[in-house]
């Protein structure tokens, strides 16, 4: 930690309005149950009393539709003009701890062995202000997947709710650059209040997923379990899976022609999309809901952890609170029948 401060909630709207003068600001707006991150909202529109947004904030870093390049088909050649990565400086206020973990999952996909320069540019130019999880809902299972309710890694600033004020921990130089004279130095009693607030909620979202059972079986044995023949029944295919889950971040390319010119875009797709897993030769390696749901779940809880050392699920409970039907990951994973 670089420094700590105390910050009155009443000043938040003015601080965010000041930040908007020099950079893009994203913050939660709307009503509980339909909150979403909005670009450059007025300070007075920003919501501070909430559990989490309905949709994940991953679209800030990986837009649902993004221009890759434009092209011009000439008689003797094709001219391609790439769209430069977006380096706009941003502040994301109000991200909850499960979504901080979600960004770590995204980083593993897009800044690991292969780096996506567009995603990297957005990440490296964004300051993350996390509001600690002092009020997780009963369906939240963040700690079950290893999420710290008050993370001090992966964020530039951590805010702990103390009622009318926030206890502010500045964790990076980027975070320190956001401090203004609206913040006051923290004192020992503020630190003690924050410690008690954190201690009072830690452990409340730890619901055992019984993943230790998986260690007794090989990947091939888990893949072949009869359990997968039934678990997908009753699920309604929904594109929402791409908005709520970090492990559901897949894309495809589309061309939008206009005469001999055009634009290529990268757009989100999802495991329920028609033709999602069809290869150019016509072969479909995930032809039905069974294979798609099974492989999506195993990616989060089996394959991803082996590649990266942590689970590919953020525990943000959107599978419980937002998906149309029977996508409660907790119950699905807890209920795996090994026979």
Secondary structure, 3 states (H helix, E strand, C coil): CCEEEEEEHHHHHHHHHHHCCCCEEEEEECCCCCCEEEECCCHHHCCCCCCCCCCCHHHHCCCCEEEEEEEEECCCCEEEEECCCCCCCEEEEEECHHHHHHHHHHHHHHECCCECHHHHHHHHCEEEEEECCCCCCCCCCHHHHCCCCCCCCCCCEEEEECCCEEEEEECCHHHHCCCCCCCEECCHHHHHHHHHHHHHHCCCCCCCCCHHHHHHCCHHHHHCCCCHHHHCCCCCCCCCHHHHCCCCCEEEEEEEEECCEEEEEEEEECCCCCCCCECCCCCECCCCHHHHHHHHHHHHHHHHHHHHCCCCCCCCCHHHHCCCCCCCHHHHHHCCCCC
